Amino acid sequence: RLGAWASPQSRELKNREALEKLFLAVTEKFEGKEVFRPTNWGGYVLTPHRIEFWQGRESRLHDRICYVLEENVWVRKRLAP
């Protein structure tokens, strides 16, 4: 969470040292205190039931590996390209 507070996300930084100085300042600010979630933090909760990985190969003989959640167990399956 300290990193989230320190980072001006997606903004240009002069160098790594600038980010480390921001982190040090935030670390000192929260010393001895609970580091709560920044108010600008957002996000999503994803609950996947199926995930597929695809790797291209020559002659269209691609690798397609699929993981399907079946009764709380991930089952690995190979799919035709």
Buried (B, 14 or more C-beta within 10 A) or exposed (E): EEEEBBBEEEEEEEEEEEBEEBBEEBBEEBEEEEBEEEEEEEEEEEEEEEEEEEEEEEEEEEEEEBBBEEEEEEEEEEEEE
